[in-house]
Amino acid sequence: MPAASTLAATDPILSKIAKSMMRIDGKLFSSRKETRKIVDDCLELLKSEAGVDDPLKFVHEAFLKITPPLGTKNFKVKKKFIPIPATLTETQQWTKAAEFIWEAARNRLEESTTQRLAREIMDLHNNEGLAKILYDEWMQEAEESKKHLYLRCRATRKYAIY
């Protein structure tokens, strides 16, 4: 008989957060079962401490506030790599948002990982916290790279206007 599935296993956004928690600098450091338990405990903490009726909806709302629509890709022009803005797919957006949340939660000073993650999600829901700052920096970098967009047009000649 298979084990009972958790919310972190069935919900795509929670599983993205759990997967980003497993990876630090591209290496796997913890098991999937441990990270899913942390995410499920975080939902319970949100329900008890924050008084949230539906913690899953609460996490979804907070998560969608920091999904970046734009990113940067490096484009080679005359032996230099120049960042060019590019739209991200939905999977890339979710991965980046999960990285923002986990990076912000790792840098918090609460006792347990569950508390760090829950407090960061609460702050994010109120448009505060380090994850929101990371999102704003990411978007500012993507907006600033728009000034290099003409170089791509000139290099490819595909979009060049004569």
DSSP file (Angstrom, degrees, kcal/mol; ACC not computed):
  #  RESIDUE AA STRUCTURE BP1 BP2  ACC     N-H-->O    O-->H-N    N-H-->O    O-->H-N    TCO  KAPPA ALPHA  PHI   PSI    X-CA   Y-CA   Z-CA
    1    1 A M              0   0    0      0, 0.0     0, 0.0     0, 0.0     0, 0.0   0.000 360.0 360.0 360.0 128.8    0.0    0.0    0.0
    2    2 A P        -     0   0    0      0, 0.0     3,-0.1     0, 0.0     2,-0.0  -0.275 360.0 -98.7 -69.9 155.6    1.5    3.4   -1.0
    3    3 A A        -     0   0    0      1,-0.1     2,-0.2     0, 0.0     0, 0.0  -0.331  47.0 -90.1 -70.1 154.3    2.3    6.0    1.7
    4    4 A A        -     0   0    0      1,-0.1     2,-0.2    -2,-0.0    -1,-0.1  -0.442  46.1-122.0 -66.1 133.9   -0.2    8.8    2.2
    5    5 A S        -     0   0    0     -2,-0.2     2,-0.2    -3,-0.1    -1,-0.1  -0.509  21.9-140.6 -80.8 147.3    0.7   11.8    0.0
    6    6 A T    >>  -     0   0    0     -2,-0.2     4,-1.5     1,-0.1     3,-0.5  -0.526  25.2-108.8 -98.6 169.0    1.4   15.1    1.5
    7    7 A L  H 3> S+     0   0    0      1,-0.2     4,-2.7     2,-0.2     8,-0.2   0.866 119.5  58.7 -64.8 -35.4    0.3   18.5    0.2
    8    8 A A  H 34 S+     0   0    0     28,-0.2    -1,-0.2     1,-0.2    10,-0.2   0.768 107.4  48.0 -66.1 -23.8    3.9   19.3   -0.7
    9    9 A A  H <4 S+     0   0    0     -3,-0.5    -1,-0.2     1,-0.1    -2,-0.2   0.814 118.6  37.1 -84.1 -31.7    3.9   16.2   -3.0
   10   10 A T  H  < S+     0   0    0     -4,-1.5    -2,-0.2    -3,-0.0    -3,-0.1   0.810 100.8  75.7 -94.0 -31.6    0.6   17.0   -4.7
   11   11 A D     X  -     0   0    0     -4,-2.7     4,-2.0    -5,-0.2     5,-0.2  -0.687  69.4-147.3 -85.6 129.9    0.6   20.8   -5.1
   12   12 A P  H  > S+     0   0    0      0, 0.0     4,-1.6     0, 0.0    -1,-0.1   0.866  96.2  48.3 -66.9 -35.7    3.0   22.0   -7.9
   13   13 A I  H  > S+     0   0    0      2,-0.2     4,-1.9     1,-0.2     5,-0.1   0.925 113.0  47.0 -71.2 -43.0    4.0   25.3   -6.1
   14   14 A L  H  > S+     0   0    0      1,-0.2     4,-2.3     2,-0.2    -1,-0.2   0.861 110.5  53.1 -66.5 -34.1    4.7   23.6   -2.8
   15   15 A S  H  X S+     0   0    0     -4,-2.0     4,-2.4     2,-0.2    -1,-0.2   0.853 106.4  53.4 -69.5 -32.2    6.7   20.9   -4.6
   16   16 A K  H  X S+     0   0    0     -4,-1.6     4,-2.2     2,-0.2    -2,-0.2   0.915 109.8  47.8 -64.3 -42.4    8.8   23.6   -6.3
   17   17 A I  H  X S+     0   0    0     -4,-1.9     4,-1.6     1,-0.2    -2,-0.2   0.918 112.3  49.4 -63.8 -42.5    9.5   25.2   -2.9
   18   18 A A  H  X S+     0   0    0     -4,-2.3     4,-1.2     1,-0.2    -2,-0.2   0.895 111.0  49.5 -64.2 -40.1   10.5   21.7   -1.6
   19   19 A K  H  X S+     0   0    0     -4,-2.4     4,-1.0     1,-0.2    -1,-0.2   0.881 109.4  51.0 -67.4 -37.3   12.8   21.0   -4.5
   20   20 A S  H  < S+     0   0    0     -4,-2.2    -1,-0.2     1,-0.2    -2,-0.2   0.814 106.9  55.5 -70.2 -27.2   14.5   24.4   -4.2
   21   21 A M  H  < S+     0   0    0     -4,-1.6    -1,-0.2     1,-0.2    -2,-0.2   0.812 103.2  56.2 -70.6 -29.3   15.1   23.6   -0.5
   22   22 A M  H  < S+     0   0    0     -4,-1.2     7,-2.5    -3,-0.1     8,-0.6   0.803 101.0  67.9 -71.6 -28.4   16.8   20.4   -1.4
   23   23 A R  E  <  +A   28   0A   0     -4,-1.0     2,-0.4     5,-0.2     5,-0.2  -0.807  52.4 173.8-102.7 130.7   19.3   22.2   -3.6
   24   24 A I  E >  S-A   27   0A   0      3,-2.2     3,-1.5    -2,-0.5    -3,-0.0  -0.975  82.3 -14.5-129.8 118.8   22.1   24.5   -2.4
   25   25 A D  T 3  S-     0   0    0     -2,-0.4     3,-0.1     1,-0.3    -1,-0.1   0.845 128.7 -55.7  55.7  37.7   24.5   25.7   -5.0
   26   26 A G  T 3  S+     0   0    0      1,-0.2     2,-0.4     0, 0.0    -1,-0.3   0.435 114.8 109.8  82.5  -0.2   23.3   23.0   -7.4
   27   27 A K  E <  S-A   24   0A   0     -3,-1.5    -3,-2.2    -5,-0.0     2,-0.4  -0.858  70.5-118.8-111.9 145.2   24.0   20.1   -5.1
   28   28 A L  E     +A   23   0A   0     -2,-0.4    -5,-0.2    -5,-0.2    -6,-0.1  -0.673  37.2 165.0 -80.5 128.4   21.4   17.9   -3.3
   29   29 A F        +     0   0    0     -7,-2.5     2,-0.3    -2,-0.4    -1,-0.1   0.613  56.6  31.7-119.1 -19.5   21.7   18.2    0.5
   30   30 A S  S    S-     0   0    0     -8,-0.6    -1,-0.2     3,-0.0     2,-0.1  -0.908  81.5 -97.5-138.3 166.1   18.5   16.7    2.0
   31   31 A S     >  -     0   0    0     -2,-0.3     4,-1.8     1,-0.1     5,-0.2  -0.401  28.3-120.1 -83.0 160.8   16.0   14.1    1.2
   32   32 A R  H  > S+     0   0    0      1,-0.2     4,-2.2     2,-0.2     5,-0.2   0.862 112.8  56.5 -65.6 -36.8   12.7   14.7   -0.5
   33   33 A K  H  > S+     0   0    0      1,-0.2     4,-1.9     2,-0.2    -1,-0.2   0.904 106.7  49.2 -64.2 -41.6   10.8   13.4    2.5
   34   34 A E  H  > S+     0   0    0      2,-0.2     4,-2.1     1,-0.2    -1,-0.2   0.926 112.3  46.7 -64.2 -45.4   12.5   15.8    4.9
   35   35 A T  H  X S+     0   0    0     -4,-1.8     4,-2.2     1,-0.2    -1,-0.2   0.878 111.0  51.7 -68.7 -36.1   11.8   18.9    2.8
   36   36 A R  H  X S+     0   0    0     -4,-2.2     4,-2.5     1,-0.2   -28,-0.2   0.885 109.1  51.4 -65.4 -36.8    8.1   17.9    2.2
   37   37 A K  H  X S+     0   0    0     -4,-1.9     4,-2.6     2,-0.2    -2,-0.2   0.899 108.8  51.1 -65.8 -39.9    7.7   17.5    6.0
   38   38 A I  H  X S+     0   0    0     -4,-2.1     4,-2.0     2,-0.2    -2,-0.2   0.922 111.7  47.0 -62.2 -44.2    9.2   21.0    6.5
   39   39 A V  H  X S+     0   0    0     -4,-2.2     4,-1.9     2,-0.2    -2,-0.2   0.907 113.0  48.6 -66.1 -41.4    6.8   22.5    4.0
   40   40 A D  H  X S+     0   0    0     -4,-2.5     4,-1.9     1,-0.2    -2,-0.2   0.900 111.5  49.7 -65.3 -39.8    3.8   20.6    5.5
   41   41 A D  H  X S+     0   0    0     -4,-2.6     4,-2.3     1,-0.2    -1,-0.2   0.852 107.2  56.3 -65.3 -33.5    4.8   21.8    9.0
   42   42 A C  H  X S+     0   0    0     -4,-2.0     4,-2.4     2,-0.2    -2,-0.2   0.904 105.8  50.4 -63.1 -41.6    5.1   25.3    7.6
   43   43 A L  H  X S+     0   0    0     -4,-1.9     4,-2.0     2,-0.2    -2,-0.2   0.901 110.6  49.2 -63.6 -40.4    1.4   25.1    6.4
   44   44 A E  H  X S+     0   0    0     -4,-1.9     4,-2.3     2,-0.2    -2,-0.2   0.893 110.6  50.8 -64.7 -39.0    0.4   23.9    9.9
   45   45 A L  H  X>S+     0   0    0     -4,-2.3     4,-2.8     2,-0.2     5,-0.8   0.891 108.9  51.0 -65.8 -39.8    2.3   26.8   11.4
   46   46 A L  H  X5S+     0   0    0     -4,-2.4     6,-1.4     1,-0.2     4,-0.6   0.890 111.4  49.1 -62.8 -38.4    0.6   29.3    9.1
   47   47 A K  H  <5S+     0   0    0     -4,-2.0     4,-0.2     4,-0.2    -2,-0.2   0.903 120.6  34.1 -68.5 -41.0   -2.8   27.8   10.1
   48   48 A S  H  <5S+     0   0    0     -4,-2.3    -2,-0.2     3,-0.1    -3,-0.2   0.939 127.6  31.6 -83.0 -48.8   -2.1   28.0   13.8
   49   49 A E  H  <5S+     0   0    0     -4,-2.8    -3,-0.2    -5,-0.2    -2,-0.1   0.942 126.3  36.8 -78.4 -48.6    0.0   31.1   14.3
   50   50 A A  S  <<S-     0   0    0     -5,-0.8    -1,-0.2    -4,-0.6    -3,-0.2   0.635 100.5-127.3 -82.6 -13.1   -1.2   33.4   11.6
   51   51 A G        +     0   0    0     -5,-0.4     2,-0.4     1,-0.2    -4,-0.2   0.832  47.3 165.5  71.8  31.6   -4.8   32.3   11.9
   52   52 A V        -     0   0    0     -6,-1.4    -1,-0.2     1,-0.2    -2,-0.1  -0.679  29.8-157.4 -84.4 130.4   -5.1   31.6    8.2
   53   53 A D  S    S+     0   0    0     -2,-0.4    -1,-0.2     1,-0.3    -6,-0.1   0.933  89.3  25.9 -71.6 -46.3   -8.1   29.5    7.2
   54   54 A D     >  +     0   0    0      1,-0.1     4,-1.9     2,-0.0    -1,-0.3  -0.839  66.9 179.5-120.5  92.1   -6.7   28.2    4.0
   55   55 A P  H  > S+     0   0    0      0, 0.0     4,-2.4     0, 0.0     5,-0.2   0.806  80.9  59.5 -65.5 -28.1   -2.9   28.1    4.2
   56   56 A L  H  > S+     0   0    0      2,-0.2     4,-2.2     1,-0.2     5,-0.1   0.931 108.0  44.0 -65.3 -44.5   -2.5   26.6    0.7
   57   57 A K  H  > S+     0   0    0     -3,-0.2     4,-2.4     2,-0.2    -1,-0.2   0.875 111.8  55.1 -65.1 -37.6   -4.3   29.6   -0.9
   58   58 A F  H  X S+     0   0    0     -4,-1.9     4,-2.0     2,-0.2    -2,-0.2   0.913 109.7  45.7 -60.8 -45.2   -2.3   31.9    1.4
   59   59 A V  H  X S+     0   0    0     -4,-2.4     4,-2.7     2,-0.2    -2,-0.2   0.892 111.3  52.9 -66.9 -40.2    1.0   30.4    0.0
   60   60 A H  H  X S+     0   0    0     -4,-2.2     4,-2.4     2,-0.2    -2,-0.2   0.917 109.6  48.3 -62.1 -43.9   -0.3   30.6   -3.6
   61   61 A E  H  X S+     0   0    0     -4,-2.4     4,-0.7     1,-0.2    -1,-0.2   0.917 114.7  45.2 -63.3 -43.0   -1.1   34.3   -3.2
   62   62 A A  H >< S+     0   0    0     -4,-2.0     3,-0.5     1,-0.2     4,-0.4   0.892 113.3  51.0 -66.3 -39.0    2.3   35.1   -1.7
   63   63 A F  H >< S+     0   0    0     -4,-2.7     3,-1.2     1,-0.2    -2,-0.2   0.893 106.0  53.7 -66.7 -40.8    4.1   32.9   -4.3
   64   64 A L  H >< S+     0   0    0     -4,-2.4     3,-0.7     1,-0.3    -1,-0.2   0.666  96.1  69.1 -71.8 -14.8    2.4   34.6   -7.3
   65   65 A K  T << S+     0   0    0     -4,-0.7    -1,-0.3    -3,-0.5    -2,-0.2   0.737 107.3  36.9 -72.4 -21.5    3.5   38.1   -6.0
   66   66 A I  T <  S+     0   0    0     -3,-1.2    -1,-0.2    -4,-0.4    -2,-0.2   0.114  77.4 123.3-121.5  23.2    7.1   37.3   -6.8
   67   67 A T    <   -     0   0    0     -3,-0.7    27,-0.1    30,-0.1    26,-0.1  -0.764  57.9-139.6 -82.3 113.1    6.9   35.2  -10.0
   68   68 A P        -     0   0    0      0, 0.0    20,-0.1     0, 0.0    28,-0.1  -0.578  15.9-164.3 -79.2 127.3    9.2   37.2  -12.4
   69   69 A P  S    S+     0   0    0      0, 0.0    19,-2.0     0, 0.0     2,-0.3   0.747  74.7  51.4 -78.0 -22.6    7.9   37.5  -16.0
   70   70 A L  E     +B   87   0B   0     17,-0.2     2,-0.2    23,-0.0    17,-0.2  -0.840  58.1 165.0-117.5 151.6   11.3   38.7  -17.3
   71   71 A G  E     -B   86   0B   0     15,-2.8    15,-2.7    -2,-0.3     2,-0.4  -0.796  32.7-104.9-142.1-172.8   14.8   37.4  -17.0
   72   72 A T  E     -B   85   0B   0     13,-0.3     2,-0.4    -2,-0.2    70,-0.1  -0.955  21.7-168.1-123.7 144.5   18.1   38.0  -18.7
   73   73 A K  E     -B   84   0B   0     11,-2.8    11,-3.0    -2,-0.4     2,-0.4  -0.976  27.9-117.1-124.6 143.5   20.0   35.9  -21.2
   74   74 A N  E     -B   83   0B   0     -2,-0.4     2,-0.4     9,-0.2     7,-0.1  -0.645  28.7-168.0 -83.6 135.0   23.6   36.5  -22.2
   75   75 A F  E     -B   82   0B   0      7,-2.5     7,-3.0    -2,-0.4     2,-0.5  -0.984  18.6-128.3-125.2 131.7   24.1   37.4  -25.8
   76   76 A K  E     +B   81   0B   0     -2,-0.4     2,-0.4     5,-0.2     5,-0.2  -0.697  31.8 167.7 -89.1 122.7   27.6   37.5  -27.4
   77   77 A V  E >  S-B   80   0B   0      3,-2.9     3,-1.0    -2,-0.5    -2,-0.0  -0.961  72.4 -21.5-133.9 114.6   28.5   40.6  -29.2
   78   78 A K  T 3  S-     0   0    0     -2,-0.4    -1,-0.1     1,-0.3     3,-0.1   0.931 127.3 -47.4  51.4  56.4   32.2   41.2  -30.3
   79   79 A K  T 3  S+     0   0    0      1,-0.2     2,-0.4    -3,-0.0    -1,-0.3   0.598 119.5 106.6  64.5  15.2   33.6   38.8  -27.7
   80   80 A K  E <   -B   77   0B   0     -3,-1.0    -3,-2.9    -5,-0.0     2,-0.6  -0.946  65.8-135.5-120.9 144.9   31.5   40.2  -24.9
   81   81 A F  E     -B   76   0B   0     -2,-0.4    -5,-0.2    -5,-0.2    -7,-0.1  -0.893  25.4-172.1 -99.6 120.2   28.5   38.7  -23.2
   82   82 A I  E     -B   75   0B   0     -7,-3.0    -7,-2.5    -2,-0.6     2,-0.3  -0.933  24.6-119.6-115.8 131.4   25.8   41.3  -22.8
   83   83 A P  E     -B   74   0B   0      0, 0.0    65,-0.2     0, 0.0    -9,-0.2  -0.540  30.9-172.7 -73.1 131.2   22.6   40.6  -20.8
   84   84 A I  E     -B   73   0B   0    -11,-3.0   -11,-2.8    -2,-0.3    62,-0.1  -0.968  27.7-110.9-121.3 136.4   19.4   40.9  -22.8
   85   85 A P  E     +B   72   0B   0      0, 0.0     2,-0.3     0, 0.0   -13,-0.3  -0.417  40.4 176.9 -68.5 142.9   15.9   40.7  -21.3
   86   86 A A  E     -B   71   0B   0    -15,-2.7   -15,-2.8    -2,-0.1     2,-0.2  -0.995  31.9-109.7-144.4 146.6   13.9   37.6  -22.2
   87   87 A T  E     -B   70   0B   0     -2,-0.3     2,-0.3   -17,-0.2   -17,-0.2  -0.532  34.3-135.0 -75.7 144.9   10.5   36.3  -21.2
   88   88 A L        -     0   0    0    -19,-2.0    -1,-0.0    -2,-0.2     2,-0.0  -0.742  13.5-119.2-100.0 147.0   10.5   33.3  -18.9
   89   89 A T     >  -     0   0    0     -2,-0.3     4,-2.5     1,-0.1     5,-0.2  -0.300  35.4-102.0 -73.2 169.0    8.4   30.3  -19.2
   90   90 A E  H  > S+     0   0    0      1,-0.2     4,-2.4     2,-0.2     5,-0.2   0.884 123.6  51.4 -62.8 -38.2    5.9   29.4  -16.4
   91   91 A T  H  > S+     0   0    0      2,-0.2     4,-2.4     1,-0.2    -1,-0.2   0.920 110.9  47.7 -64.5 -43.6    8.3   26.7  -15.1
   92   92 A Q  H  > S+     0   0    0      2,-0.2     4,-2.4     1,-0.2    -2,-0.2   0.889 111.1  51.8 -64.2 -39.1   11.2   29.1  -15.1
   93   93 A Q  H  X S+     0   0    0     -4,-2.5     4,-2.4     2,-0.2    -2,-0.2   0.931 111.7  45.9 -62.6 -45.7    9.1   31.7  -13.3
   94   94 A W  H  X S+     0   0    0     -4,-2.4     4,-2.4     2,-0.2    -2,-0.2   0.895 112.2  51.2 -65.9 -39.9    8.0   29.2  -10.6
   95   95 A T  H  X S+     0   0    0     -4,-2.4     4,-2.0     2,-0.2    -1,-0.2   0.924 111.9  46.8 -63.0 -43.8   11.6   28.0  -10.1
   96   96 A K  H  X S+     0   0    0     -4,-2.4     4,-2.3     2,-0.2    -2,-0.2   0.906 112.0  50.1 -65.9 -41.6   12.9   31.5   -9.7
   97   97 A A  H  X S+     0   0    0     -4,-2.4     4,-2.3     2,-0.2    -1,-0.2   0.899 110.3  50.4 -63.9 -40.3   10.2   32.4   -7.3
   98   98 A A  H  X S+     0   0    0     -4,-2.4     4,-2.5     1,-0.2    -1,-0.2   0.878 109.6  51.5 -64.9 -37.0   10.8   29.3   -5.2
   99   99 A E  H  X S+     0   0    0     -4,-2.0     4,-2.7     2,-0.2     5,-0.2   0.898 108.3  51.9 -65.3 -39.8   14.5   30.2   -5.2
  100  100 A F  H  X S+     0   0    0     -4,-2.3     4,-2.2     2,-0.2    -2,-0.2   0.940 112.0  46.0 -59.8 -47.0   13.7   33.7   -3.9
  101  101 A I  H  X S+     0   0    0     -4,-2.3     4,-2.4     1,-0.2    -2,-0.2   0.927 115.7  44.5 -63.9 -45.8   11.6   32.3   -1.1
  102  102 A W  H  X S+     0   0    0     -4,-2.5     4,-2.4     2,-0.2    -1,-0.2   0.897 112.3  51.4 -70.0 -38.9   14.1   29.7    0.0
  103  103 A E  H  X S+     0   0    0     -4,-2.7     4,-1.1    -5,-0.2    -1,-0.2   0.911 113.7  45.6 -61.9 -41.8   17.1   32.1   -0.2
  104  104 A A  H  < S+     0   0    0     -4,-2.2     4,-0.3    -5,-0.2     3,-0.2   0.895 112.7  50.1 -68.4 -40.0   15.2   34.6    1.9
  105  105 A A  H >< S+     0   0    0     -4,-2.4     3,-1.1     1,-0.2    -2,-0.2   0.862 106.0  56.5 -68.2 -35.0   14.1   31.9    4.4
  106  106 A R  H 3< S+     0   0    0     -4,-2.4    -1,-0.2     1,-0.2    -2,-0.2   0.836 105.3  52.1 -64.0 -31.9   17.7   30.6    4.8
  107  107 A N  T 3< S+     0   0    0     -4,-1.1    -1,-0.2    -3,-0.2    -2,-0.2   0.423  88.6 103.4 -88.3   1.9   18.9   34.1    5.8
  108  108 A R    <   -     0   0    0     -3,-1.1     8,-0.1    -4,-0.3     9,-0.1  -0.374  69.3-134.2 -81.0 165.5   16.3   34.6    8.6
  109  109 A L        +     0   0    0     -2,-0.1    -1,-0.1     7,-0.1    -3,-0.1   0.231  58.0 124.4-108.7  13.3   17.2   34.2   12.2
  110  110 A E        -     0   0    0      2,-0.1     6,-0.1     1,-0.1    -2,-0.0  -0.209  69.0-111.1 -69.3 167.9   14.3   32.0   13.6
  111  111 A E  S    S+     0   0    0      2,-0.0     2,-0.2     4,-0.0    -1,-0.1   0.946  91.3  32.8 -69.4 -51.4   15.1   28.8   15.4
  112  112 A S  S  > S-     0   0    0      1,-0.1     4,-2.1     0, 0.0     5,-0.1  -0.680  75.7-120.7-110.9 161.9   13.8   26.2   12.9
  113  113 A T  H  > S+     0   0    0     -2,-0.2     4,-2.5     1,-0.2     5,-0.2   0.854 113.8  57.3 -65.1 -35.3   13.5   26.0    9.2
  114  114 A T  H  > S+     0   0    0      1,-0.2     4,-2.3     2,-0.2    -1,-0.2   0.921 107.8  46.3 -62.2 -44.4    9.8   25.6    9.4
  115  115 A Q  H  > S+     0   0    0      2,-0.2     4,-2.7     1,-0.2     5,-0.2   0.901 111.6  52.0 -65.6 -40.6    9.5   28.9   11.3
  116  116 A R  H  X S+     0   0    0     -4,-2.1     4,-2.2     1,-0.2    -2,-0.2   0.938 112.3  45.1 -60.2 -47.3   11.8   30.7    8.9
  117  117 A L  H  X S+     0   0    0     -4,-2.5     4,-2.0     2,-0.2    -1,-0.2   0.907 114.2  48.7 -65.0 -42.4    9.8   29.6    5.9
  118  118 A A  H  X S+     0   0    0     -4,-2.3     4,-2.2    -5,-0.2    -2,-0.2   0.917 112.7  47.2 -65.2 -43.6    6.4   30.4    7.5
  119  119 A R  H  X S+     0   0    0     -4,-2.7     4,-2.6     1,-0.2    -1,-0.2   0.874 110.9  51.9 -67.5 -36.4    7.6   33.9    8.6
  120  120 A E  H  X S+     0   0    0     -4,-2.2     4,-2.5    -5,-0.2    -1,-0.2   0.899 110.2  48.7 -67.2 -38.4    9.0   34.6    5.1
  121  121 A I  H  X S+     0   0    0     -4,-2.0     4,-2.0     2,-0.2    -2,-0.2   0.892 111.4  50.2 -67.1 -38.9    5.7   33.6    3.5
  122  122 A M  H  X S+     0   0    0     -4,-2.2     4,-1.0     2,-0.2    -2,-0.2   0.928 112.9  46.2 -63.7 -43.8    3.8   35.8    6.0
  123  123 A D  H  <>S+     0   0    0     -4,-2.6     5,-2.7     1,-0.2     3,-0.5   0.898 111.4  52.5 -63.5 -39.8    6.1   38.8    5.2
  124  124 A L  H ><5S+     0   0    0     -4,-2.5     3,-1.6     1,-0.2    -1,-0.2   0.859 103.6  56.2 -65.7 -35.5    5.8   38.1    1.5
  125  125 A H  H 3<5S+     0   0    0     -4,-2.0    -1,-0.2     1,-0.3    -2,-0.2   0.798 108.7  48.4 -65.7 -27.5    2.0   38.1    1.7
  126  126 A N  T 3<5S-     0   0    0     -4,-1.0    -1,-0.3    -3,-0.5    -2,-0.2   0.177 122.2-107.7 -95.3  15.9    2.3   41.6    3.2
  127  127 A N  T < 5S+     0   0    0     -3,-1.6     2,-0.2     1,-0.2    -3,-0.2   0.876  87.4 104.4  57.9  41.9    4.7   42.8    0.5
  128  128 A E      < +     0   0    0     -5,-2.7     4,-0.5    -8,-0.2    -1,-0.2  -0.716  39.0  70.1-131.1-176.9    7.7   42.8    2.8
  129  129 A G  S  > S-     0   0    0     -2,-0.2     4,-1.3     1,-0.2     3,-0.2  -0.039  87.3 -71.0  93.5 167.9   10.7   40.5    3.5
  130  130 A L  H  > S+     0   0    0      1,-0.2     4,-2.8     2,-0.2     5,-0.2   0.808 123.6  62.7 -70.4 -31.6   13.9   39.6    1.7
  131  131 A A  H  > S+     0   0    0      1,-0.2     4,-2.2     2,-0.2    -1,-0.2   0.892 103.9  49.0 -62.6 -38.8   12.1   37.6   -1.0
  132  132 A K  H  > S+     0   0    0     -4,-0.5     4,-2.5    -3,-0.2    -1,-0.2   0.883 111.0  50.3 -66.6 -38.3   10.3   40.7   -2.2
  133  133 A I  H  X S+     0   0    0     -4,-1.3     4,-2.4     2,-0.2    -2,-0.2   0.917 110.3  49.6 -65.3 -43.1   13.6   42.6   -2.2
  134  134 A L  H  X S+     0   0    0     -4,-2.8     4,-2.2     1,-0.2    -2,-0.2   0.900 111.5  49.6 -61.9 -40.4   15.3   39.8   -4.2
  135  135 A Y  H  X S+     0   0    0     -4,-2.2     4,-2.5     2,-0.2     5,-0.2   0.921 110.5  49.6 -63.1 -45.0   12.4   39.9   -6.7
  136  136 A D  H  X S+     0   0    0     -4,-2.5     4,-2.2     1,-0.2    -2,-0.2   0.894 111.4  48.8 -63.3 -40.2   12.6   43.7   -7.0
  137  137 A E  H  X S+     0   0    0     -4,-2.4     4,-2.3     2,-0.2    -1,-0.2   0.906 110.9  51.1 -64.6 -41.1   16.4   43.5   -7.7
  138  138 A W  H  X S+     0   0    0     -4,-2.2     4,-2.0     1,-0.2    -2,-0.2   0.924 112.7  45.0 -61.3 -45.8   15.8   40.8  -10.3
  139  139 A M  H  X S+     0   0    0     -4,-2.5     4,-2.4     2,-0.2    -1,-0.2   0.863 111.0  53.5 -68.9 -35.5   13.2   42.9  -12.1
  140  140 A Q  H  X S+     0   0    0     -4,-2.2     4,-2.5    -5,-0.2    -1,-0.2   0.907 108.8  49.8 -65.0 -40.6   15.4   46.0  -11.9
  141  141 A E  H  X S+     0   0    0     -4,-2.3     4,-1.4     2,-0.2    -2,-0.2   0.899 111.4  48.8 -63.1 -40.8   18.2   44.1  -13.5
  142  142 A A  H  < S+     0   0    0     -4,-2.0     4,-0.2     2,-0.2    -2,-0.2   0.888 112.7  47.8 -66.9 -38.9   16.0   42.9  -16.3
  143  143 A E  H >< S+     0   0    0     -4,-2.4     3,-1.3     1,-0.2     4,-0.2   0.889 110.3  51.9 -68.8 -38.8   14.6   46.4  -16.9
  144  144 A E  H >< S+     0   0    0     -4,-2.5     3,-1.1     1,-0.3    -1,-0.2   0.803 101.2  61.7 -68.1 -27.6   18.1   47.9  -17.0
  145  145 A S  G >< S+     0   0    0     -4,-1.4     3,-1.3     1,-0.2    -1,-0.3   0.546  80.7  85.2 -77.3  -4.2   19.3   45.3  -19.5
  146  146 A K  G X  S+     0   0    0     -3,-1.3     3,-1.5     1,-0.3     4,-0.3   0.767  76.2  69.2 -65.7 -23.5   16.7   46.7  -22.0
  147  147 A K  G <  S+     0   0    0     -3,-1.1     3,-0.4     1,-0.3    -1,-0.3   0.728  96.9  52.8 -68.2 -18.6   19.2   49.3  -23.1
  148  148 A H  G X> S+     0   0    0     -3,-1.3     3,-1.2   -65,-0.2     4,-0.8   0.413  80.2  97.2 -92.4   1.8   21.3   46.5  -24.7
  149  149 A L  H <> S+     0   0    0     -3,-1.5     4,-1.5     1,-0.3     3,-0.5   0.824  73.9  61.9 -63.6 -32.1   18.4   45.2  -26.7
  150  150 A Y  H 3> S+     0   0    0     -3,-0.4     4,-2.3    -4,-0.3    -1,-0.3   0.801  95.2  62.6 -65.6 -27.1   19.4   47.1  -29.8
  151  151 A L  H <> S+     0   0    0     -3,-1.2     4,-2.4     1,-0.2    -1,-0.2   0.879 101.9  50.3 -65.9 -36.9   22.7   45.1  -29.9
  152  152 A R  H  X S+     0   0    0     -4,-0.8     4,-2.5    -3,-0.5     5,-0.3   0.909 109.7  51.0 -65.9 -40.7   20.8   41.9  -30.4
  153  153 A C  H  X S+     0   0    0     -4,-1.5     4,-1.7     1,-0.2     7,-0.5   0.910 113.1  45.3 -62.9 -41.5   18.9   43.4  -33.2
  154  154 A R  H  < S+     0   0    0     -4,-2.3    -1,-0.2     1,-0.2    -2,-0.2   0.879 113.9  49.3 -69.5 -37.0   22.0   44.6  -34.9
  155  155 A A  H  < S+     0   0    0     -4,-2.4    -2,-0.2     1,-0.2    -1,-0.2   0.886 119.8  34.2 -72.9 -38.2   23.8   41.3  -34.4
  156  156 A T  H  < S-     0   0    0     -4,-2.5    -1,-0.2    -5,-0.2    -2,-0.2   0.734  85.3-152.2 -88.8 -22.2   21.1   39.0  -35.7
  157  157 A R     <  +     0   0    0     -4,-1.7    -3,-0.1    -5,-0.3    -4,-0.1   0.533  69.0 108.3  61.1   6.2   19.8   41.4  -38.4
  158  158 A K  S    S+     0   0    0     -6,-0.3    -1,-0.1     1,-0.2    -5,-0.1   0.890  88.1  24.2 -78.1 -39.7   16.5   39.7  -37.9
  159  159 A Y  S    S+     0   0    0     -6,-0.3    -1,-0.2    -7,-0.2    -6,-0.1   0.263  91.6 133.4-108.3  10.9   14.8   42.6  -36.2
  160  160 A A        -     0   0    0     -7,-0.5     2,-0.5    -8,-0.1    -6,-0.0  -0.358  44.6-148.9 -68.9 140.3   16.9   45.4  -37.5
  161  161 A I              0   0    0      1,-0.1    -1,-0.1    -2,-0.1    -2,-0.1  -0.946 360.0 360.0-109.8 123.1   15.2   48.4  -38.8
  162  162 A Y              0   0    0     -2,-0.5    -1,-0.1     0, 0.0    -2,-0.0   0.423 360.0 360.0-101.1 360.0   16.9   50.2  -41.6
